[in-house]
Amino acid sequence: MNAQFITIIWRFLSRYKPVSRNSYSSERRRRRAQAAIKQWIKEKRWTEDATLSEVAQSLGIDKDYLSKYFRRRYGKSFLQWRKEVRIKEARHLLAKDKRMPTALIGESVGINDKSNFKRQFRDLNGCTPAQWRLKQQLKVRGK
């Protein structure tokens, strides 16, 4: 009876693989990395002019992991994501402050070159920041 009991227990336990310490620690590292990325986004550090490698290094994570994170989470590269977030914030500022110069708005979202800001804005919105602002003002007046 004792041998049969041990055999049954052994068969039962052999079906389940124990969680290794490595998988536990890699899960912790993954969570820590994701928390660091989320904090970086929350602090609007995307306004800094840093490469993917520099951002990864500042967060203490692997640049390949950071790249894959943005592709999985947002469906685009880190640089494309950052460009879109910057332009979205620029649209918000253009609508919020009608007198703030567009060049200053570009700088505040991390695009310091005025012509580069206009080009990136036009790429995503089909018009320049000044044209977009004017369209928004006309929409408000038309309501």
N, C-alpha and C positions, 0 to 999 in steps of 0.2 A: 504494500500500500504506500509506503514512504517513497519508493522508487517511482511508482506511477504518478504520485502527486508532484514529485520533482520534475518528472518528464513533462507533465501537463503545464506546469509553471514555466519550464524552460521554453516549450513551444509557444506559449502565450507571449512571453517576454521577447522572444526572438523576432516576433513580428514587428516590434517597435524599435526604432533606432533612437538611441539616446541623443539628446541635444548636446552637441559638443561645445566645449568652451569657446572654440574658434567661431562657431556660428553665433553664439551669444555676444561675443565681443565685436564681431563684424556688424551685427545688428545695432549695437550701441554706437559704433563708429558712424554707421549710416544715419542714425537718428541725430547724433551730434552734428554731423555735416549738414543735414537738412535744416536743423535749427539755426546753424550759423548762416546758411544761405537766406533763410527767411528773415533773420535779423538784419542782414546786409540790405535786403530789399526794403524792409520796414524803415530803416534809417536813411533811405533814399541815397545810398552810396553809389547807385547807378549813375549819378551825376558826375562822379569822378571819371577822369579819362584814364582808365586802366585796361590792360589787356586781360583776356581770360586767364592767362597764366598768373598775372599779378593779382587778380582777384582771388584765384584759388590759393595762392601762396599766403595772402593776407588772412584768409579764412582757415588756413592750415589743412586744406584738403587737396586731393589730387585733381589736376586740371581736366583729366579725362572724365572723372566722376562729375565734375561741375558741368562739363559740356553735355554729358548724357542726361544729367538732371534736367537741364533746360529743354533738351529735345523731348524727353518723356513728359515733363510737366506742362510745357507750353507749346510743344510741337514745332519749335523753331530753334535756331542757333542762339547762343548767348548774345552775339552782336545784333542779330535781328530783333530779339526780344528787347534788348536795351534801347535800340533805336525807336521801336514802337512805343515803349514806355515813356521815353523822353518826349516824343512828339505828342503823345496823349496828354502829358503834363503841360506841354507848351500850349495846347488847345485850351486846357483849363485856365491857364494864366491869361491867355489872350482874351477869353470871355470874361474873366473876373476883373481884370484891370485894363480898362480901355485906353489909358494914357501911357502905360508902360511900353517903352520902345521895344520893338521886336528883337533887336540885337541883344538887349538885356534879358529878354525872356529866353533866348537861345542860350546865353551864358548861364542862366539860372538852372537850366535843365542839363547842362554839361556839354553843350555844343558851342564852343567859343568863337568859331569862325562864322561870321555873318552869312557869307555865301554858302557855306556848307549847311548851315541851319536852314536857309531858304530851300536849298536843293533837297535835303532830307524831308522837310515838311511837304514840299511839292510832290515828292515821290509817293508819299502816303496819303495825301489829301487832294491832289490834283490842282492845287493852287498855292500861292505863297502865303506866309503867315498874315501879311497885311490884307490880302484879298479875303482870306478866311475870316479875319476879324470883321471886315466890312460886311461880308455876307451874314454873319451872326447878328450884327447890329441891325441890318435891314430886316432880318427875320423877326427880331424883337419888336421893331417899329410896326411891322406888318400885322402883328397879332392884335 
